[in-house]
Amino acid sequence: MKRLLLFVVLACVSWSSLPQTPSKTKEDTLKNSAREAIPGVEDTLQQYKNFKKTIQLSQKNKDFQALGEAYIGLAKWHEDHTVLDSSIVYLKKAISVYEKQKMTKKLADTYLLLVMNYSGTAEYDKGSEAVYKALALYEKTGDQRGIGQCYTKICDLLYYSDSYAEGAEYCQKAIAIQEKNGYEEDLALSYRRLAENQLFLGNLDESLASMNTAINTYKKMGETGPPLLACYNGRGNIYKYMERYEEAIADYNRCYEGAKAIGLERYMMPPTANIGHVYILQGKYAEALPYNLRAIEIMKRIGNTKNLWENYKHVSNIYSELGDYKNALEYHELYEQGHTEYLNTIIARKDSELQVKYETAQKDMEIMDKEAKIAQQRKTQTLYIVLAGMLAIILFGMFFTLRNIRKKRKSLATLNAELDAKNKQNELLLKEIHHRVKNNLEMVKSLIALQSAKLEDGASKEAMLASQNRVQSMGIIHQKLYQGENLGSIEMKDYFMNLSEGVLDTFNAEEKVKIECAMDNLNLDVDTAVPIGLIVNELLTNALKYAFPEGEKGKINISLKQENERLFLKVSDNGIGKTEGSKPKGTGFGTQLIQLLTQQLNGTITEEHINGTTVFFNFKNFKIA
């Protein structure tokens, strides 16, 4: 499908075969249709320029069909030559055009292209949302081919969320539609997806038969490009789990060499990773290592990261078997992080799917309600003709309606229970994420401390100490988030007290300086608490460094309050203050950071140097939790 669309766009931007006459002006050319203005060439960079020029001319001439096709062509260009994120951006632009122009068929087709890219970036929740939007549009227009394609895409998404049985059911539904209507190209893809799900259901022989059906169908069509290459890679996976390793490597090499021949690096990545996996299964760890490292490098470069965490795991196991435990630990930590992100996307996809199903159920109930009202009106009109018969019909209708209502209520109750369970699971995962972020920030702080201990330059050590305090400030935020009841808010008074203790401990000033928080309890959103915490951290650091020289004792006061939709922060000390005409101390980075954070919260700063230093802040942009 993508190759067909790319061909259409390139055809749309080709020159006429007739030579251009010298009398034709630049303005005359711009008045032409965008489809006749730009030459089609084989050079990839020139293709990119052609698409960009086509977009400009289509916008100028309001040729929205050409504009949408150009966006899709540019998305395909990025998919083949750069990263998937850029491809997604241009597909969304095409969707925006088709939505405004009510081009239903093209809108649905573009949603399907978007699903493939979201699958490649492991954003399965977004992919699920897109495929159900496409399915709704195809069902509305009765497009059987589109419905079958959606079922195949849903099967693929379910495969990556480990729902293999459900995925196989959707593929079989797609196959039934495609066999009935003779959609051979779609049928081959559905058999491939079915084989992938059957593989992890343990049905190896059935999986191999389905994959061979897909391969034979593509060969019958004369296909030699990516669709067939993907089938070779898939059949290699089946042979791998059947422990027919030589046949598996042969199919992986077919996929790799075919992709290399047509210059598509993203199709070279799966067989590379899979050859490494075969060697792991055979205990050939030294031979496996370069393949898996190469696969990771390709995944990162092209942005197709859905299997990145799995390859991190393989490389960690390889290094462990080879006795390189340092690298094994490093890649295991990358695996843990990637696997957590993968699980989060699965949960998000499930939530998205439940939401879509819930909205569909609501629409079904509204339709049933309208149909019941229409039926009631008809019964009323015929009541005087056949009173006895209509009475029986009304009683039957009431019974049928009540039974359906009971079923709907039971279904909604089950759905609500599932949503509650998902919410609790999400809350637990969010707490774990905050806990890990806090631990990681503690590790960063410790690493900075170790590094600063080796420095001899005073200015460098001072900068490293300031960095420690900033990391500590953010770490306390995440600690409060996972310890508290509300995962989205921070109680600022308690936070300031913990932050003050940490800064005093850093400067070994507990006996010398006292920090007081003269304020009521105030809960702030985390997006507001982080910049305010960093501001207070910088002010406390400056006061401890410069306000109390030669071991002098002193006091620092912190207050934060909300008044009339404004947030007021005051930090004061009774130190030596700032004399008129004195030069600023330090590098000035802390002051610059305070100013930037204040601008972020749409605030103002005022300083006062009477009996010490007092800094006032007035914030307009903040969130109370």
C-alpha distance (Angstrom), angle and dihedral (degrees) to the residues before:
residue distance angle dihedral
M1 . . .
K2 3.83 . .
R3 3.81 92.2 .
L4 3.81 90.0 50.7
L5 3.81 92.3 51.7
L6 3.81 91.5 47.7
F7 3.81 89.6 52.1
V8 3.80 91.0 50.5
V9 3.80 92.3 51.8
L10 3.80 93.2 47.4
A11 3.79 89.5 48.5
C12 3.79 89.7 50.2
V13 3.79 92.9 56.1
S14 3.84 97.9 46.6
W15 3.81 123.6 120.4
S16 3.75 122.0 -115.2
S17 3.79 111.4 -98.2
L18 3.81 89.8 -122.5
P19 3.85 117.8 93.7
Q20 3.81 117.3 -105.4
T21 3.80 116.9 -108.7
P22 3.81 117.5 -123.5
S23 3.82 91.9 -126.5
K24 3.79 93.8 65.9
T25 3.83 110.7 106.8
K26 3.82 128.2 -148.1
E27 3.81 89.8 -110.1
D28 3.82 90.7 53.1
T29 3.80 89.5 53.3
L30 3.81 92.8 51.0
K31 3.79 89.5 53.7
N32 3.79 90.5 60.6
S33 3.80 120.5 94.6
A34 3.81 114.0 -81.8
R35 3.78 86.7 -119.8
E36 3.81 92.8 66.5
A37 3.78 101.3 39.8
I38 3.81 108.9 77.6
P39 3.81 129.4 53.5
G40 3.78 118.6 -122.3
V41 3.83 112.9 -129.5
E42 3.76 137.6 171.9
D43 3.80 96.9 -125.1
T44 3.84 108.2 104.0
L45 3.80 95.3 -143.0
Q46 3.80 90.3 50.5
Q47 3.83 89.0 49.2
Y48 3.80 88.7 56.1
K49 3.82 90.9 50.9
N50 3.82 90.0 47.5
F51 3.79 92.1 54.5
K52 3.82 92.6 48.0
K53 3.82 91.0 49.2
T54 3.80 91.3 47.2
I55 3.81 89.8 52.8
Q56 3.82 91.6 52.5
L57 3.81 93.6 48.6
S58 3.82 93.3 43.7
Q59 3.79 90.5 53.1
K60 3.82 90.9 47.7
N61 3.81 93.0 49.2
K62 3.82 94.4 36.8
D63 3.81 90.5 -124.9
F64 3.80 95.0 156.4
Q65 3.80 96.6 176.3
A66 3.81 91.2 55.9
L67 3.81 89.5 43.7
G68 3.80 93.1 54.6
E69 3.81 92.2 46.2
A70 3.82 90.9 49.6
Y71 3.81 91.2 52.1
I72 3.81 89.8 50.7
G73 3.80 91.6 47.9
L74 3.80 90.8 50.5
A75 3.81 89.4 48.6
K76 3.81 89.9 53.5
W77 3.82 89.8 47.8
H78 3.83 90.8 54.5
E79 3.81 90.9 45.2
D80 3.81 90.6 56.1
H81 3.81 99.7 37.4
T82 3.84 111.7 23.4
V83 3.83 131.4 11.6
L84 3.80 134.7 -41.0
D85 3.82 93.3 -120.5
S86 3.82 90.4 66.8
S87 3.81 90.1 47.3
I88 3.81 90.4 53.3
V89 3.82 91.2 52.7
Y90 3.82 92.7 57.7
L91 3.80 93.9 43.1
K92 3.82 87.9 55.8
K93 3.82 89.0 51.5
A94 3.81 89.8 53.4
I95 3.82 90.3 48.5
S96 3.81 90.3 52.3
V97 3.84 90.5 53.0
Y98 3.82 93.9 47.9
E99 3.81 92.8 46.3
K100 3.81 92.6 53.0
Q101 3.82 92.2 45.8
K102 3.86 92.8 43.3
M103 3.83 92.4 -126.1
T104 3.80 94.0 160.9
K105 3.82 100.0 179.3
K106 3.81 94.9 47.4
L107 3.81 90.4 43.9
A108 3.81 91.9 54.5
D109 3.84 92.3 45.5
T110 3.82 90.8 51.5
Y111 3.80 91.8 50.3
L112 3.83 87.3 57.2
L113 3.81 90.7 52.8
L114 3.81 88.5 50.3
V115 3.82 90.3 53.1
M116 3.82 90.8 58.8
N117 3.81 92.5 52.4
Y118 3.80 93.7 46.5
S119 3.80 88.1 51.1
G120 3.81 88.7 53.2
T121 3.82 92.0 52.2
A122 3.85 91.0 45.1
E123 3.84 91.6 -117.8
Y124 3.79 92.0 137.3
D125 3.82 94.6 161.0
K126 3.81 91.1 59.7
G127 3.81 90.4 42.7
S128 3.81 90.3 53.2
E129 3.80 91.4 50.5
A130 3.83 91.5 50.0
V131 3.81 95.7 48.1
Y132 3.81 93.1 50.7
K133 3.81 90.0 50.4
A134 3.82 89.0 52.5
L135 3.83 91.5 46.7
A136 3.82 91.6 52.2
L137 3.83 90.8 52.5
Y138 3.82 93.7 47.7
E139 3.81 92.1 47.4
K140 3.80 89.6 49.8
T141 3.83 91.4 55.4
G142 3.82 95.9 35.6
D143 3.82 92.8 -119.9
Q144 3.82 102.4 165.8
R145 3.80 94.8 -174.6
G146 3.79 91.4 52.6
I147 3.82 91.5 47.7
G148 3.81 90.2 52.4
Q149 3.81 91.4 48.6
C150 3.82 90.1 51.3
Y151 3.80 91.0 52.0
T152 3.82 88.8 52.8
K153 3.83 91.5 50.3
I154 3.82 91.2 48.5
C155 3.82 88.0 50.8
D156 3.83 88.9 53.9
L157 3.83 93.2 48.8
L158 3.80 91.0 49.1
Y159 3.81 89.1 51.5
Y160 3.80 90.9 59.1
S161 3.81 91.3 48.7
D162 3.85 91.0 52.6
S163 3.84 92.9 -111.7
Y164 3.79 93.5 131.2
A165 3.81 100.3 156.3
E166 3.80 92.9 51.0
G167 3.80 89.9 43.7
A168 3.81 91.5 53.7
E169 3.83 90.1 51.6
Y170 3.81 91.7 54.9
C171 3.82 91.1 48.8
Q172 3.80 90.9 51.6
K173 3.82 89.7 50.8
A174 3.81 88.8 51.6
I175 3.82 92.2 47.6
A176 3.82 91.3 52.2
I177 3.82 90.9 55.7
Q178 3.82 94.2 43.4
E179 3.80 96.0 47.2
K180 3.80 90.6 49.1
N181 3.82 92.8 51.6
G182 3.82 99.6 33.8
Y183 3.83 98.4 -117.1
E184 3.82 94.5 160.4
E185 3.82 98.1 172.9
D186 3.81 92.1 50.3
L187 3.81 90.7 42.8
A188 3.81 92.0 57.4
L189 3.81 91.4 52.9
S190 3.82 92.1 47.7
Y191 3.82 91.6 52.7
R192 3.80 89.1 50.2
R193 3.82 92.0 51.8
L194 3.82 90.5 45.0
A195 3.82 90.1 52.8
E196 3.82 91.3 51.5
N197 3.82 91.8 54.0
Q198 3.81 93.5 43.0
L199 3.81 88.6 53.5
F200 3.80 92.9 63.0
L201 3.79 91.9 41.2
G202 3.82 85.1 64.3
N203 3.83 94.2 -113.1
L204 3.83 93.8 129.6
D205 3.80 98.1 162.3
E206 3.82 92.5 47.0
S207 3.79 89.5 46.1
L208 3.83 92.0 52.6
A209 3.81 91.3 48.1
S210 3.83 91.9 51.2
M211 3.81 92.3 48.0
N212 3.81 92.0 48.8
T213 3.82 88.4 51.4
A214 3.81 89.1 54.1
I215 3.84 92.0 48.2
N216 3.80 93.7 47.6
T217 3.81 91.3 48.3
Y218 3.81 91.7 52.4
K219 3.81 91.5 47.0
K220 3.81 90.0 49.9
M221 3.81 88.5 54.1
G222 3.82 91.4 49.1
E223 3.83 93.0 -114.3
T224 3.82 114.0 158.8
G225 3.81 101.5 157.0
P226 3.83 136.0 82.7
P227 3.85 97.8 -42.3
L228 3.82 91.8 58.2
L229 3.82 92.2 40.4
A230 3.81 90.0 54.2
C231 3.81 89.1 52.9
Y232 3.81 91.2 52.9
N233 3.80 89.2 52.4
G234 3.81 90.0 47.9
R235 3.80 93.1 49.5
G236 3.81 88.3 49.0
N237 3.83 87.8 57.7
I238 3.80 90.7 52.5
Y239 3.82 92.3 49.3
K240 3.82 88.6 47.6
Y241 3.80 92.8 58.0
M242 3.81 90.0 43.3
E243 3.86 85.4 56.1
R244 3.81 90.4 -120.7
Y245 3.79 89.1 135.0
E246 3.82 100.3 166.9
E247 3.80 91.6 53.6
A248 3.81 89.7 46.1
I249 3.82 93.3 53.4
A250 3.82 90.0 46.1
D251 3.82 91.0 56.1
Y252 3.81 92.3 44.7
N253 3.80 89.4 52.6
R254 3.83 90.0 50.1
C255 3.80 88.8 54.7
Y256 3.82 93.9 44.8
E257 3.81 96.4 47.3
G258 3.80 92.2 44.7
A259 3.81 91.7 51.8
K260 3.79 91.3 45.6
A261 3.80 90.9 51.6
I262 3.82 92.9 56.0
G263 3.82 94.0 38.5
L264 3.83 98.5 -117.4
E265 3.80 105.5 142.1
R266 3.82 94.8 -178.0
Y267 3.83 89.1 65.0
M268 3.82 90.0 51.1
M269 3.80 91.5 60.2
P270 3.89 101.9 69.2
P271 3.83 97.0 51.3
T272 3.81 90.3 44.8
A273 3.83 91.2 55.3
N274 3.81 92.2 42.5
I275 3.81 94.6 51.9
G276 3.81 87.1 54.5
H277 3.82 89.6 50.7
V278 3.81 91.7 52.0
Y279 3.81 90.2 53.8
I280 3.82 89.4 49.3
L281 3.80 90.4 53.1
Q282 3.81 88.2 51.1
G283 3.81 91.7 49.0
K284 3.83 92.5 -113.7
Y285 3.81 95.1 134.0
A286 3.81 98.5 160.2
E287 3.84 90.1 53.0
A288 3.82 91.5 46.1
L289 3.83 97.6 51.7
P290 3.85 100.6 74.3
Y291 3.83 91.8 47.6
N292 3.81 94.6 52.8
L293 3.83 93.2 43.2
R294 3.81 89.4 50.1
A295 3.83 90.6 49.8
I296 3.83 91.1 51.8
E297 3.79 90.8 49.9
I298 3.84 91.9 51.6
M299 3.82 92.6 46.6
K300 3.80 92.2 53.1
R301 3.78 93.4 47.0
I302 3.82 98.0 49.3
G303 3.82 95.7 36.0
N304 3.82 95.2 -122.3
T305 3.81 96.0 133.9
K306 3.80 104.6 153.0
N307 3.84 92.7 110.4
L308 3.81 96.7 31.6
W309 3.81 94.8 104.7
E310 3.82 90.9 52.4
N311 3.81 91.5 54.6
Y312 3.82 90.5 47.6
K313 3.80 86.1 56.9
H314 3.82 92.3 49.7
V315 3.82 92.6 49.3
S316 3.82 91.0 47.6
N317 3.81 90.3 52.7
I318 3.82 91.4 46.8
Y319 3.82 93.1 52.3
S320 3.80 89.8 46.4
E321 3.81 91.5 53.0
L322 3.82 90.1 47.0
G323 3.82 90.9 51.6
D324 3.84 95.5 -113.2
Y325 3.80 95.3 129.5
K326 3.79 95.9 166.7
N327 3.80 92.8 61.7
A328 3.80 89.9 38.0
L329 3.82 90.1 58.6
E330 3.79 92.5 45.4
Y331 3.80 93.5 53.5
H332 3.80 92.1 41.6
E333 3.81 89.4 58.2
L334 3.82 89.5 50.1
Y335 3.81 88.4 49.9
E336 3.81 92.1 51.0
Q337 3.80 91.6 50.6
G338 3.82 93.8 45.8
H339 3.80 93.7 45.0
T340 3.81 90.9 51.7
E341 3.80 90.4 51.9
Y342 3.82 89.4 48.0
L343 3.81 91.5 52.7
N344 3.79 90.2 48.6
T345 3.81 91.3 54.4
I346 3.81 90.2 49.8
I347 3.81 90.4 52.8
A348 3.80 91.0 47.0
R349 3.82 90.2 49.8
K350 3.79 91.0 51.3
D351 3.82 90.9 49.5
S352 3.81 90.6 49.1
E353 3.80 91.3 49.3
L354 3.81 92.2 48.6
Q355 3.80 90.4 49.7
V356 3.81 91.5 51.5
K357 3.79 91.4 48.0
Y358 3.82 90.8 47.7
E359 3.82 91.9 51.8
T360 3.81 90.1 47.4
A361 3.81 90.3 52.3
Q362 3.81 89.6 50.8
K363 3.82 91.3 52.3
D364 3.82 90.8 48.1
M365 3.81 90.0 54.2
E366 3.82 91.3 50.6
I367 3.81 90.9 50.4
M368 3.80 90.9 49.0
D369 3.80 90.2 50.1
K370 3.82 92.4 52.4
E371 3.80 91.6 46.5
A372 3.81 90.3 50.7
K373 3.82 90.8 52.6
I374 3.82 91.7 50.5
A375 3.79 91.0 48.3
Q376 3.81 90.3 49.6
Q377 3.81 91.2 53.1
R378 3.79 91.4 52.1
K379 3.79 90.9 48.8
T380 3.80 90.1 51.8
Q381 3.83 91.9 51.9
T382 3.83 92.7 53.1
L383 3.83 95.8 38.0
Y384 3.84 94.1 98.4
I385 3.84 92.9 50.4
V386 3.78 102.4 51.8
L387 3.83 105.6 11.4
A388 3.76 97.5 167.5
G389 3.81 94.8 46.0
M390 3.82 93.4 45.6
L391 3.79 90.6 49.0
A392 3.81 89.3 57.6
I393 3.82 90.1 47.6
I394 3.82 91.4 50.3
L395 3.80 91.8 50.0
F396 3.81 90.3 48.9
G397 3.80 90.8 47.7
M398 3.81 91.7 50.8
F399 3.79 91.5 50.0
F400 3.81 91.8 47.5
T401 3.83 91.8 47.7
L402 3.82 93.8 48.7
R403 3.79 91.2 49.0
N404 3.80 91.3 50.8
I405 3.81 91.3 47.6
R406 3.80 90.2 52.9
K407 3.81 90.1 50.4
K408 3.78 91.8 48.5
R409 3.80 92.1 48.6
K410 3.77 90.9 50.0
S411 3.81 90.6 48.4
L412 3.82 91.6 48.9
A413 3.80 91.5 48.5
T414 3.81 90.2 52.6
L415 3.80 90.7 47.0
N416 3.82 91.7 49.9
A417 3.79 90.6 50.5
E418 3.82 90.1 52.0
L419 3.81 90.8 49.0
D420 3.83 91.1 50.1
A421 3.81 90.4 51.6
K422 3.80 91.1 49.0
N423 3.82 91.1 49.1
K424 3.81 91.3 53.0
Q425 3.80 90.5 47.3
N426 3.82 90.9 49.7
E427 3.82 90.9 49.4
L428 3.81 90.7 52.2
L429 3.82 91.3 48.7
L430 3.81 91.5 48.2
K431 3.81 91.2 52.3
E432 3.80 89.8 49.5
I433 3.82 90.3 50.5
H434 3.83 91.8 51.7
H435 3.82 89.3 47.0
R436 3.81 91.7 52.1
V437 3.80 92.3 45.4
K438 3.82 89.7 51.8
N439 3.83 90.8 49.2
N440 3.79 91.2 48.0
L441 3.81 91.1 50.4
E442 3.81 89.3 50.2
M443 3.79 88.4 52.5
V444 3.83 90.7 49.6
K445 3.80 89.7 50.2
S446 3.81 90.9 50.5
L447 3.80 91.7 48.4
I448 3.80 90.6 51.5
A449 3.81 89.4 49.6
L450 3.81 91.4 51.3
Q451 3.79 91.1 48.3
S452 3.80 93.7 47.8
A453 3.80 90.8 51.3
K454 3.80 88.2 64.9
L455 3.81 94.3 50.4
E456 3.80 120.8 97.0
D457 3.80 99.4 -176.2
G458 3.82 110.0 95.8
A459 3.80 96.1 -146.5
S460 3.80 91.8 51.2
K461 3.81 92.4 49.0
E462 3.77 90.0 49.4
A463 3.82 91.5 51.7
M464 3.81 90.4 49.1
L465 3.82 90.6 50.5
A466 3.81 90.4 51.8
S467 3.80 89.7 51.1
Q468 3.82 89.8 51.8
N469 3.80 90.6 54.8
R470 3.81 92.6 48.7
V471 3.78 92.2 50.9
Q472 3.82 89.3 46.4
S473 3.82 90.2 52.1
M474 3.79 91.7 56.2
G475 3.80 92.5 41.7
I476 3.82 91.5 57.6
I477 3.82 88.7 53.3
H478 3.82 92.0 57.5
Q479 3.80 91.3 43.0
K480 3.81 90.1 55.6
L481 3.81 90.7 47.1
Y482 3.79 96.6 56.3
Q483 3.82 93.8 38.6
G484 3.80 95.0 49.1
E485 3.78 131.6 78.6
N486 3.81 94.4 -123.5
L487 3.82 110.8 59.9
G488 3.81 92.8 -162.4
S489 3.82 103.3 50.2
I490 3.81 140.9 63.9
E491 3.82 126.2 -150.6
M492 3.80 98.8 -134.1
K493 3.82 101.9 -158.3
D494 3.80 92.5 55.4
Y495 3.81 89.4 42.9
F496 3.83 92.7 52.4
M497 3.82 90.4 50.2
N498 3.81 91.9 52.7
L499 3.81 91.5 44.4
S500 3.83 91.0 50.0
E501 3.81 92.2 51.5
G502 3.79 90.6 51.1
V503 3.82 94.7 49.2
L504 3.81 92.6 45.7
D505 3.79 89.7 50.4
T506 3.81 90.9 50.0
F507 3.82 91.7 54.9
N508 3.83 93.8 36.3
A509 3.79 88.5 -125.3
E510 3.83 102.6 131.7
E511 3.82 92.4 115.3
K512 3.78 94.9 41.1
V513 3.82 106.6 44.8
K514 3.80 131.0 36.0
I515 3.83 120.7 -154.7
E516 3.81 119.1 -158.1
C517 3.83 129.5 -170.8
A518 3.81 107.7 -149.7
M519 3.80 99.5 -174.0
D520 3.79 144.7 97.8
N521 3.79 123.4 -106.7
L522 3.81 109.4 -75.9
N523 3.83 126.9 178.2
L524 3.81 117.0 -151.6
D525 3.78 133.0 -174.7
V526 3.82 112.6 -101.5
D527 3.84 91.4 -115.4
T528 3.83 88.4 60.3
A529 3.81 97.4 37.3
V530 3.83 95.6 56.4
P531 3.85 98.1 58.4
I532 3.83 92.3 40.7
G533 3.81 89.7 50.0
L534 3.81 91.1 51.5
I535 3.83 90.8 48.2
V536 3.82 92.4 52.0
N537 3.81 90.4 45.0
E538 3.83 90.9 55.5
L539 3.83 92.5 47.2
L540 3.82 92.9 48.7
T541 3.80 90.5 48.1
N542 3.82 92.1 50.2
A543 3.82 91.9 47.6
L544 3.81 93.8 50.2
K545 3.81 91.7 46.9
Y546 3.80 100.9 44.8
A547 3.84 112.7 10.0
F548 3.81 98.6 66.2
P549 3.84 109.8 39.5
E550 3.79 125.5 -176.8
G551 3.80 95.3 17.7
E552 3.81 97.0 -57.0
K553 3.78 116.4 165.3
G554 3.77 121.8 -124.4
K555 3.77 150.2 146.8
I556 3.80 134.9 -109.5
N557 3.82 122.1 -161.1
I558 3.82 126.0 -159.0
S559 3.80 124.7 -169.8
L560 3.81 132.6 171.4
K561 3.79 125.5 -179.9
Q562 3.81 141.5 159.5
E563 3.80 120.9 -127.3
N564 3.83 129.7 167.0
E565 3.81 96.1 -16.5
R566 3.82 91.2 -48.1
L567 3.78 131.1 106.6
F568 3.81 117.5 -140.2
L569 3.81 123.1 -161.5
K570 3.80 123.8 -175.3
V571 3.82 127.0 -176.9
S572 3.82 116.9 -180.0
D573 3.80 137.9 169.4
N574 3.82 134.8 -173.0
G575 3.79 94.0 -135.8
I576 3.80 130.5 123.6
G577 3.80 92.8 -67.8
K578 3.78 126.1 -152.8
T579 3.81 118.7 -57.5
E580 3.78 119.7 -142.2
G581 3.80 113.2 -93.2
S582 3.81 93.8 13.4
K583 3.78 117.8 141.4
P584 3.86 120.0 -115.8
K585 3.78 114.0 -100.2
G586 3.79 125.7 -131.9
T587 3.84 127.7 15.5
G588 3.82 96.2 -54.2
F589 3.81 92.6 -123.7
G590 3.81 92.4 117.5
T591 3.80 91.6 53.3
Q592 3.80 90.9 48.4
L593 3.82 90.4 49.3
I594 3.83 91.2 51.4
Q595 3.80 90.8 51.2
L596 3.81 93.0 49.3
L597 3.82 92.9 48.3
T598 3.81 90.4 47.9
Q599 3.81 90.2 52.6
Q600 3.80 88.8 50.0
L601 3.83 88.9 59.8
N602 3.84 91.7 42.2
G603 3.80 90.4 -115.8
T604 3.78 142.0 142.9
I605 3.84 132.5 -131.5
T606 3.81 128.1 -142.0
E607 3.82 125.8 -179.1
E608 3.79 129.5 -158.7
H609 3.81 125.0 -172.6
I610 3.82 105.5 -165.0
N611 3.83 116.8 128.2
G612 3.78 88.7 -13.5
T613 3.81 129.8 -27.7
T614 3.81 129.1 -48.8
V615 3.80 123.6 -175.9
F616 3.84 119.8 -164.5
F617 3.81 125.0 -162.1
N618 3.80 127.6 -167.8
F619 3.84 113.2 -167.3
K620 3.80 125.3 -168.2
N621 3.81 100.6 174.0
F622 3.82 108.8 64.9
K623 3.79 141.8 118.5
I624 3.80 126.7 -132.8
A625 3.81 111.2 -150.2
